[in-house]
Amino acid sequence: MKRSVYLPLLLLALLGAAPAIGAGADPGRGAVSGQVLEGGIPLASVQVYAYQLVDRTLRLATTGGGGEFLFDALPAGLYKLVAFKRGFLPAVVMLTRASRDAAQWVELQLAPAAGQAEPGRPGEEFWSLREQVPADVLRELETGGTETLLAAHEPPGTPRPGFAAAMSAETGTLDLPDGAEAAMTGGEVRLEGQLKGLLLRLDGDYRQLAPESFAGGMAGQGGEASSLAVRLAHGSHGELDLRSRVNRLNTFVGDELVPVDFQQYGVRWSGSIGSTGESALSAWYTEENGLHAQGPVAPAAIPIASRSVRLEGTYARPLTRDAGLRAGLRFRQRTGSYLDELLSASGGRLSTRQLEAFGGGDLLLGERVELEYGLAGGLHENGVAVTPRAGVGVGLGGSWRGEALVSHRFEMENDDRWGQREFLPLLVVEEDPCEMAGLSCYQLGVRRGNEENLFAVELASRDYDRTVRLYFSRDFFDQFESLFLVPGDRVPEVRVTLSRQFGGFLVARWESIAALGGGGTFLAADQNAYRNGVTYLVTSLDTRFLNLGTGVLLAFQRLSQDLEPLDSRRPGLSSLDAERLQLTLVQDLNVFFDLSTEWAMRVNMELARGTTAYGDQHPFEGFRRRITTGLSVRF
C-alpha cells in the first residue's frame, strides 16, 4: 500500500527535522531504480536527486552509460525525483514509498533547453518549471560561467559550509491504565552539514514519562525512551549509519511493578559497486526484557526476555532497461528465556538460528506488464525452508493498474515443536509479514492515478507458521497496545488509500487497514491452551492546507484479541480490547509572523479506552487522555 508520512511528525517536517526511529525498525532492502532518457536515448552523467518532501532530506545518484540510476533503501514517504544535466531542462516526478522494502522503477525524460536568457543562465523554460522543484533545491541553484547546477546538497566532494540545526520540545500529561496521571516531556534535535566533502547528520530524541506518587508513596508507571542516529556519507565511500535506541518502562503485572527494557544498536553501510550496482551491509543487536511477552495469556513461545543478532547483506543492479536483479544473505539468531516447566531440558533458555539466502528481480514486458519473481532458501537447526515468490503488474488502460502477488514457504523439518519455531516482532505499517513470517501469502490490488490523486485497494490473505507480535505504533509508550499471532492463524486483510490534491491549497490522504482472522492454537503462559482470534482497524485522515502551513491528522485505531479455551469448561476471555482516537494540529508560525528563524507549533490530543496487552490488572474506567504541546525551530 502506498503510504503517506504520519502527520504527527509533520511538526518536524515543516522544519526539516527527522521523525523518531521506530521500534524494531531497521534499514530496509528495497531499491528505487530507473533510467533517464532523451527521446528514447539513454543519457549518462545525469544527476538524479531523491528529495523527501516531509523531512527535507536528499540523496544523489548519477546515471551510468545506459542512463540507469539506483537509490537503495529509501525510507517510506513522499518524494520528488529531480533529474538535471547541463543543456537540458530538469525533469520532476512524484514518488511515494510504501516501505523501505518496496522495489520501484521510474523513467525520467529530459528535453534539451531551447536557449539561454543570458550566457550561463537558465532559459525561460527552466524557470517555468520552478514551481515543481522543491524550494530547498531552488535555493541551492548555483550559476556560474557556462555551468548550471541544480542540487539541494552539492555533489559528493563539494563541501557545503556551515551546519543547519533543528530542535523541538514538547510537554503534556498522560492518563495511565492504573488510574494515575503522568507528565510527559521530551525533545528532538538534528544537526546537519558538510566537512571537506563528508556529509554529517545527527538525529537524537529523548522522552520521559514521570508518574505521580500514590498516597502510600509508591511510584506508578513511568519510563524513558531515547534514540540516536548518526549518518556519515562521502561520494566515493558510500554512507555509514549508526543507530541506537534505549527504552525503559515500569508497568504493573498483577499488583507488582516490574521493569520493561528494550535496547537496540545497529550499523549499516551502503554504497556503489561498479558502475550500476548498489550494495548494503547491516548488523543489528537487540536486547529486551518483558516487552514482547505481555500478559498472562501470551503464547509460551514468546520469550520473557531475549537477545537477538541480525546480519544482512544485499546487492541490487539494473540488468537492462527492462530488468533488474536483487540478491542477499541474512542471518538471525535469538536467545530467549522461557518458562522452566516447558523447557526443563534447556533450563528455560533456547537459542534459535536461521541462515537465509534470497534473490529476485523485475522484468518489464512491453509497456503494460511487469513481472516480479523471487526465491528464498533458509537453513535452521530444525530443517530447511524454501519460499518461491511471484507477482505481476498489468496496466489496465488509462491510469488504472492491477497487481497480484503469491508466495508460499515449504518447510522440511525434523521436529515441529513450538520451541524450535522462530519468534518475530513486526511493525505492521513498515514490514512485510509475507516476507518475514508468513507461511503463505496472496495479494491482489488495483490502483488508479498518481500520488497526488490516488485510489488504491489491496486485498491480502496470510497464513502464519510462526509466533509473531504485531506492533501498530513506533511510539514505545504505545507498544502495549499490540496483538500476537500464532502458527495456524489465517488473517485476511484489506488496505485502502485515497488521496486528492485540490488546486494548490489542500492535500488530503485517507488510509485504512482492517483485518479479521485467527484460528491457530497455542499454549499460553498460564499453562492453558487457547484458540486465537484477532481483529484490527487502523484508519487516518491526513490533511494539509498548503497556503496556511497547517496540518491536521485525525486517526482511529481499534485492536481486539479474543481467546477461546480448548477446554470447554473454561470461559472465553479477551486479552486485549483497546481503542484510540487521535487529533493532531501542526502550524507553521512563519506564515503569520515575520520571524528570523523557522518556527512551528504542534498540539496533540488522544483518547484511549479498554485494556492493554497486560490485561485488566488495574482497569481504568472511562477514557485515558494524552495531551501534549510542542514547539520546533530550525536555524
C-alpha positions in Angstrom: 0.0 0.0 0.0 1.3 3.4 -0.9 1.6 5.2 2.4 1.8 8.8 3.4 4.1 10.1 6.1 2.4 10.0 9.5 1.3 13.6 10.1 2.1 13.9 13.8 5.7 14.1 12.6 4.8 17.0 10.3 5.8 19.3 13.1 9.5 18.5 12.4 8.7 18.0 8.7 7.8 21.7 8.4 11.3 22.4 9.8 13.2 19.7 8.1 13.7 17.5 11.2 13.6 13.8 11.1 11.0 11.6 12.7 11.9 9.4 15.7 13.4 6.0 15.0 10.7 3.2 15.1 10.7 0.3 17.4 12.2 -2.7 15.9 12.7 -0.8 12.7 15.9 -1.3 10.7 17.1 -0.2 7.3 15.2 -1.8 4.5 16.1 -3.8 1.5 14.1 -2.2 -1.3 15.5 0.0 -4.1 14.3 2.8 -6.4 15.9 2.2 -9.8 15.2 3.8 -13.2 16.5 5.3 -16.3 16.9 8.8 -17.8 16.2 9.2 -21.5 16.1 11.9 -24.2 13.8 10.8 -26.9 14.3 7.2 -26.1 18.1 7.5 -26.0 19.8 6.8 -22.6 21.6 9.8 -21.0 24.8 9.3 -19.0 26.1 11.5 -16.2 22.7 12.9 -15.2 22.3 14.0 -11.6 19.2 12.4 -10.1 18.0 13.7 -6.7 15.5 11.9 -4.4 14.1 14.7 -2.2 11.9 13.7 0.7 9.2 16.4 1.0 8.5 15.9 4.6 11.9 15.8 6.4 13.7 17.7 3.5 16.5 15.2 3.1 18.0 14.4 -0.2 20.1 11.7 -1.9 22.0 11.9 -5.1 22.6 9.3 -7.8 24.4 9.7 -11.1 23.3 7.8 -14.2 25.7 5.3 -15.8 26.4 4.8 -19.5 22.9 3.2 -20.1 21.1 6.1 -18.3 20.4 3.9 -15.3 20.3 5.1 -11.7 19.6 3.4 -8.3 18.7 4.6 -4.8 19.0 1.8 -2.2 16.7 1.6 0.9 14.8 4.9 0.6 12.6 5.2 3.7 8.8 5.3 3.3 7.5 8.7 2.4 6.6 11.2 -0.3 9.5 12.2 -2.7 10.2 14.3 -5.7 12.8 12.9 -8.1 14.6 15.7 -9.9 16.9 14.9 -12.9 19.3 17.5 -14.2 22.0 17.7 -16.8 23.7 20.7 -18.3 22.0 21.7 -21.5 18.6 20.1 -20.6 15.5 21.2 -18.8 15.1 19.4 -15.4 12.5 16.6 -15.1 10.5 16.3 -11.9 8.2 13.4 -10.9 6.4 12.5 -7.7 7.2 9.2 -6.0 5.6 7.6 -2.9 7.5 4.9 -1.0 5.1 2.5 0.8 8.0 1.0 2.7 11.8 0.6 2.7 11.3 -2.8 1.2 9.4 -1.7 -1.9 11.2 -2.1 -5.2 10.2 0.6 -7.8 11.1 1.6 -11.3 11.0 5.2 -12.6 11.6 6.6 -16.1 12.6 10.2 -16.5 12.5 12.1 -19.8 14.8 15.1 -20.4 14.3 17.7 -23.1 17.0 20.0 -24.5 16.9 23.6 -23.2 15.7 25.8 -26.0 18.1 28.6 -25.3 19.7 30.8 -22.6 18.4 34.1 -21.3 21.9 35.2 -20.7 25.2 33.4 -21.1 25.5 30.8 -18.4 21.9 31.4 -17.2 18.9 29.1 -17.4 16.4 30.0 -20.1 12.7 30.9 -19.5 11.6 27.3 -20.0 13.7 26.3 -17.0 12.1 28.9 -14.7 8.6 27.8 -15.9 9.3 24.6 -14.0 10.5 26.2 -10.8 7.1 25.7 -9.0 7.6 22.0 -9.5 11.1 22.0 -7.9 11.3 21.9 -4.1 12.2 25.2 -2.5 15.3 23.8 -0.8 16.5 22.7 -4.2 15.9 26.0 -5.8 17.8 27.8 -3.0 20.8 25.8 -3.9 20.7 26.7 -7.6 24.2 27.9 -8.5 25.0 29.6 -11.8 28.5 30.5 -12.9 30.3 30.6 -16.3 28.8 28.0 -18.6 27.7 25.7 -15.8 24.3 25.4 -14.1 24.0 23.1 -11.1 20.7 22.0 -9.6 21.2 20.5 -6.1 19.9 20.6 -2.6 23.2 19.1 -1.4 26.2 19.6 -3.7 27.6 16.5 -5.4 29.9 14.4 -3.3 33.3 16.0 -2.7 31.9 19.6 -2.8 31.9 20.9 0.8 28.9 22.8 2.0 30.0 25.4 4.5 28.3 25.6 7.9 25.7 23.4 9.6 21.9 23.5 9.8 20.1 22.6 13.0 16.6 21.9 14.1 15.3 21.5 17.6 11.9 20.7 19.2 10.5 20.3 22.7 7.1 19.0 23.9 5.3 18.7 27.2 2.0 17.3 28.4 0.1 14.8 30.5 -1.0 11.2 30.1 -3.5 9.1 32.0 -2.1 5.6 32.8 -4.1 2.4 32.8 -3.8 2.1 36.6 -5.6 5.4 37.0 -2.6 7.6 37.8 -1.5 10.6 35.8 2.0 11.1 34.4 3.8 14.1 33.0 5.4 13.6 29.5 8.3 15.7 28.4 10.7 15.4 25.6 12.6 16.9 22.7 14.4 16.2 19.4 17.5 17.6 17.8 19.0 17.5 14.3 22.4 18.7 13.2 23.4 18.5 9.5 26.3 19.8 7.4 29.4 19.0 5.4 33.1 19.0 6.3 35.5 18.7 3.5 33.2 16.6 1.4 31.9 14.5 4.2 28.2 14.8 4.9 27.4 14.5 8.6 23.9 14.2 10.0 23.0 13.6 13.7 19.4 12.9 14.9 18.6 12.4 18.6 15.4 12.4 20.7 14.5 11.8 24.3 11.2 11.5 26.1 10.3 10.9 29.7 7.2 9.6 31.4 7.2 10.8 35.0 4.3 9.4 37.1 2.8 11.0 40.2 3.2 9.1 43.5 0.4 7.2 45.1 -0.8 8.0 48.6 1.3 5.2 50.0 4.4 6.7 48.4 4.8 4.0 45.7 5.5 5.4 42.2 3.3 4.4 39.3 4.1 3.5 35.8 6.8 5.6 34.2 9.8 5.4 31.9 12.0 7.0 29.3 12.8 6.5 25.6 15.8 7.8 23.7 17.4 7.3 20.3 20.4 8.5 18.5 21.3 8.2 14.8 24.5 9.3 13.1 25.0 9.3 9.3 28.3 9.8 7.5 28.3 10.0 3.7 31.0 10.5 1.2 30.6 10.2 -2.6 33.2 7.6 -3.3 32.9 5.7 0.0 29.1 5.4 0.4 27.0 6.0 3.5 27.5 4.8 7.1 24.6 4.8 9.5 25.0 4.2 13.3 21.8 3.9 15.4 20.9 3.2 18.9 17.7 3.0 21.0 17.3 2.6 24.7 13.8 2.4 26.2 12.8 1.6 29.8 9.3 1.5 31.4 7.8 0.3 34.7 4.4 -1.3 34.4 2.1 -3.4 36.6 1.9 -7.2 36.2 -0.8 -8.2 38.8 0.0 -6.0 41.8 3.7 -5.9 41.1 5.5 -3.0 39.4 8.1 -4.6 37.1 10.6 -3.1 34.6 10.3 -3.4 30.8 13.6 -2.8 28.9 14.4 -2.6 25.2 17.8 -1.8 23.7 18.8 -1.9 20.1 22.1 -1.0 18.4 22.7 -1.1 14.6 25.3 -0.2 11.9 24.7 -0.1 8.2 26.9 0.7 5.2 25.6 1.3 1.7 27.4 2.3 -1.5 28.0 1.7 -5.2 29.6 -1.4 -6.5 30.8 -1.0 -10.1 29.1 1.5 -12.4 25.5 0.5 -11.7 25.3 -1.8 -8.7 24.4 -0.9 -5.2 25.2 -2.9 -2.1 24.4 -2.7 1.6 25.7 -4.4 4.8 24.0 -4.2 8.2 24.3 -5.6 11.7 21.7 -5.3 14.5 21.8 -6.3 18.1 18.6 -6.2 20.2 18.0 -7.0 23.9 14.7 -6.9 25.6 13.1 -7.9 28.9 9.3 -8.2 29.3 8.4 -6.2 26.1 7.1 -9.0 23.8 5.7 -11.5 26.4 2.9 -9.2 27.5 0.2 -10.6 29.8 -0.6 -13.9 31.5 -2.2 -15.4 28.4 0.6 -14.6 25.9 1.9 -17.6 24.0 4.6 -19.5 25.8 6.6 -19.4 22.6 7.2 -15.7 23.2 10.3 -15.3 25.3 10.0 -13.4 28.6 13.4 -11.9 27.8 15.7 -12.3 24.7 18.8 -11.2 22.9 19.0 -11.3 19.1 21.5 -10.6 16.4 20.7 -9.9 12.8 23.3 -9.7 10.0 22.3 -8.9 6.4 24.0 -8.1 3.1 22.2 -7.1 -0.2 23.1 -6.3 -3.8 20.9 -4.8 -6.5 21.5 -3.6 -10.0 19.6 -3.0 -13.2 20.4 -5.6 -15.8 18.9 -3.8 -18.8 16.3 -1.0 -19.2 13.6 -3.6 -18.7 15.1 -5.9 -16.0 16.6 -5.6 -12.5 18.2 -8.0 -10.1 18.3 -8.2 -6.3 20.1 -10.7 -4.0 21.1 -11.0 -0.4 22.1 -13.1 2.6 20.6 -12.9 6.0 21.5 -14.5 9.4 19.3 -14.3 12.5 20.0 -15.6 16.0 17.8 -15.3 19.0 18.5 -16.5 22.6 15.4 -16.3 24.8 14.4 -17.1 28.3 11.1 -19.1 28.6 9.2 -20.9 31.3 11.2 -23.7 33.0 8.2 -26.0 33.1 8.1 -26.0 29.3 11.8 -26.1 28.6 13.2 -28.0 31.6 15.8 -29.8 29.4 17.4 -26.4 28.5 16.9 -24.7 31.8 14.3 -22.4 30.4 16.6 -21.0 27.7 16.5 -21.6 24.0 18.6 -20.4 21.1 17.4 -20.4 17.5 19.4 -19.7 14.4 18.5 -19.2 10.8 20.6 -18.5 7.7 18.7 -17.4 4.6 19.7 -16.6 1.0 17.3 -14.7 -1.2 17.1 -13.2 -4.6 14.7 -11.8 -7.1 14.1 -9.4 -9.9 11.7 -7.5 -12.1 11.1 -7.8 -15.8 9.1 -5.4 -18.0 7.2 -7.0 -20.9 6.2 -4.2 -23.2 4.7 -1.0 -21.7 1.9 -2.6 -19.6 3.1 -5.8 -18.0 5.7 -6.1 -15.2 6.8 -9.5 -13.7 8.3 -9.9 -10.3 10.0 -13.1 -9.2 12.0 -14.3 -6.3 13.2 -17.3 -4.3 14.5 -17.6 -0.7 16.1 -20.6 0.9 16.5 -20.9 4.7 18.5 -23.2 6.9 17.9 -23.6 10.6 18.5 -26.3 13.3 15.2 -28.0 12.7 15.3 -28.3 8.9 15.2 -26.4 5.6 12.7 -23.9 4.2 12.2 -22.8 0.5 10.0 -19.9 -0.4 9.2 -19.1 -4.1 7.5 -15.7 -4.8 5.9 -14.4 -8.0 3.9 -11.3 -8.9 2.6 -9.5 -11.9 1.6 -5.9 -12.5 -0.7 -5.0 -15.5 -1.7 -1.7 -17.0 -5.5 -1.8 -17.3 -5.8 1.3 -19.5 -5.8 4.9 -18.7 -4.2 5.3 -15.2 -5.5 2.0 -13.8 -3.1 -0.7 -12.8 -3.7 -4.2 -11.3 -1.2 -6.1 -9.2 -1.1 -9.7 -7.9 1.4 -11.5 -5.7 1.7 -15.0 -4.3 4.3 -16.7 -2.1 4.5 -19.9 -0.1 7.1 -21.4 2.2 7.8 -25.1 2.1 9.2 -26.5 5.3 11.2 -29.7 5.6 11.5 -30.2 9.4 12.9 -32.8 11.7 10.8 -31.7 14.7 7.9 -29.3 14.8 7.9 -28.4 18.5 6.9 -24.9 19.1 10.2 -24.1 20.8 12.1 -24.5 17.6 9.9 -22.0 15.7 11.3 -18.6 15.5 9.5 -15.7 17.2 9.4 -12.4 15.4 8.2 -8.9 16.3 6.8 -6.9 13.4 5.7 -3.3 12.9 2.5 -3.5 10.8 2.9 -0.3 8.8 6.5 -0.8 7.8 7.4 -4.5 7.5 6.2 -7.2 5.1 4.7 -10.1 7.0 4.7 -12.2 3.8 8.5 -12.0 3.6 9.2 -12.2 7.3 6.7 -14.6 8.9 4.1 -15.8 6.5 3.7 -19.4 5.5 1.7 -18.4 2.5 0.6 -15.1 1.2 -1.8 -14.0 -1.5 -2.2 -10.3 -2.5 -4.5 -8.7 -5.1 -4.6 -4.9 -5.7 -5.8 -2.2 -8.0 -4.8 1.4 -8.2 -5.6 4.5 -10.2 -3.8 7.8 -10.6 -0.7 9.3 -9.2 0.2 10.0 -5.6 -1.5 13.4 -5.5 -4.7 11.9 -6.8 -4.7 8.3 -6.0 -7.2 5.5 -5.4 -5.8 2.1 -4.3 -7.3 -1.1 -2.8 -5.2 -4.1 -1.7 -6.7 -7.4 -0.6 -4.4 -9.9 1.2 -4.6 -13.3 2.9 -1.7 -14.6 5.1 -1.2 -17.9 6.8 1.3 -17.9 9.7 3.5 -20.7 10.9 5.5 -18.7 13.4 4.6 -16.8 16.6 4.5 -13.0 15.8 4.0 -9.9 18.0 2.3 -7.2 15.9 3.0 -3.6 16.8 1.0 -0.7 15.4 3.0 2.3 16.6 6.6 3.5 16.6 5.9 5.1 19.9 7.4 3.0 22.7 4.8 4.1 25.2 2.1 2.9 22.9 3.6 -0.6 22.2 1.5 -2.2 24.9 -1.4 -1.9 22.5 -0.3 -4.9 20.4 -1.5 -8.3 19.1 0.1 -11.7 18.8 -0.3 -14.3 16.0 0.4 -18.0 16.3 1.1 -20.9 14.0 -2.1 -21.8 12.2 -3.6 -18.3 12.1 -5.1 -17.0 8.9 -5.5 -13.3 8.6 -7.4 -11.7 5.6 -6.7 -8.0 5.3 -7.9 -5.1 3.3 -6.0 -1.8 2.8 -7.5 1.3 1.1 -5.8 4.5 0.2 -7.4 7.6 -1.2 -5.5 10.9 -1.8 -6.5 14.1 -3.5 -4.9 17.4 -4.2 -7.3 20.3 -4.5 -5.6 23.0 -6.5 -2.6 24.4 -4.8 -4.1 24.9 -1.4 -5.2 21.5 0.0 -3.8 17.9 0.1 -5.8 15.2 1.8 -5.0 11.5 2.2 -7.1 8.8 3.8 -5.7 5.4 4.6 -7.3 2.4 6.3 -6.1 -1.1 7.3 -8.7 -3.7 8.5 -8.3 -7.4 9.3 -10.3 -10.2 11.0 -8.8 -13.7 11.4 -7.1 -16.2 13.6 -7.8 -19.9 14.1 -4.4 -21.0 15.4 -4.0 -22.8 18.7 -1.3 -22.2 21.3 -0.1 -23.0 24.8 -0.2 -19.8 27.0 2.0 -18.8 29.8 -0.9 -19.7 32.2 -0.4 -23.3 31.2 -3.8 -23.5 29.3 -4.4 -24.0 25.6 -6.4 -21.4 23.5 -7.6 -20.8 20.0 -6.6 -17.4 18.8 -8.8 -14.6 17.2 -7.7 -11.1 16.2 -9.3 -8.0 14.8 -7.7 -4.7 14.0 -8.7 -1.5 12.3 -6.3 1.4 11.8 -7.5 4.4 9.8 -6.3 8.0 9.4 -7.2 11.2 7.5 -4.1 13.4 6.9 -5.0 16.9 5.6 -2.5 19.7 4.8 -3.6 23.3 4.0 -0.6 24.4 1.9 -1.2 28.2 1.8 -1.8 28.3 5.6 1.0 26.0 6.6 -1.4 23.9 8.6 -1.6 20.2 9.0 -4.5 18.2 10.6 -4.4 14.5 11.4 -7.5 12.5 12.6 -6.7 8.9 13.4 -8.6 6.0 14.9 -7.4 2.6 16.0 -9.2 -0.5 17.4 -7.4 -3.7 18.4 -9.1 -6.8 19.7 -7.7 -10.2 20.7 -10.2 -12.9 21.7 -9.1 -16.3 23.1 -11.2 -19.4 23.2 -10.0 -22.1 25.7 -9.7 -25.6 24.2 -11.1 -26.8 27.5 -14.8 -26.2 27.1 -15.2 -25.9 30.8 -13.3 -22.7 30.9 -14.9 -19.4 29.7 -13.5 -17.4 26.8 -11.6 -14.2 27.5 -10.2 -11.1 25.8 -6.5 -10.4 26.3 -6.8 -7.1 24.6 -9.6 -4.8 23.7 -8.4 -1.2 23.1 -9.5 1.8 21.1 -7.6 5.1 20.5 -8.7 8.3 18.9 -6.1 11.0 17.9 -6.3 14.6 16.7 -3.1 16.4 15.9 -2.7 20.0 14.7 0.5 21.4 13.3 1.1 25.0 12.3 3.9 26.8 10.6 4.2 30.0 12.6 6.2 31.9 9.9 3.0 32.1 7.8 1.6 34.5 10.3 4.6 36.2 11.9 7.8 37.7 10.5 10.3 35.6 12.3 14.1 35.4 11.7 14.1 31.6 12.0 11.5 29.0 11.1 9.1 28.0 13.9 6.3 25.5 14.1 3.8 24.5 16.8 2.1 21.2 17.4 -0.9 20.2 19.6 -1.7 16.5 20.0 -4.8 15.2 21.8 -5.6 11.5 22.2 -8.4 9.5 23.9 -8.0 5.8 24.7 -10.0 3.2 26.5 -10.0 -0.6 27.1 -7.3 -2.9 28.3 -3.7 -3.1 27.3 -1.8 -6.3 26.4 -1.1 -6.8 30.1 -4.8 -7.4 30.7 -7.1 -5.9 33.4 -4.9 -5.8 36.4 -5.8 -2.2 37.1 -8.9 -1.3 35.0 -9.4 2.4 34.4 -13.0 3.4 33.9 -13.8 5.8 31.1 -11.2 7.3 28.8 -7.5 7.8 29.2 -6.2 11.1 27.9 -3.0 12.2 26.4 -2.5 15.9 25.7 0.9 17.3 24.5 2.0 20.6 23.0 5.3 21.4 21.4 7.4 23.9 19.5 10.1 23.4 16.9 12.7 25.8 15.4 15.1 25.5 12.5 18.2 27.6 12.0 
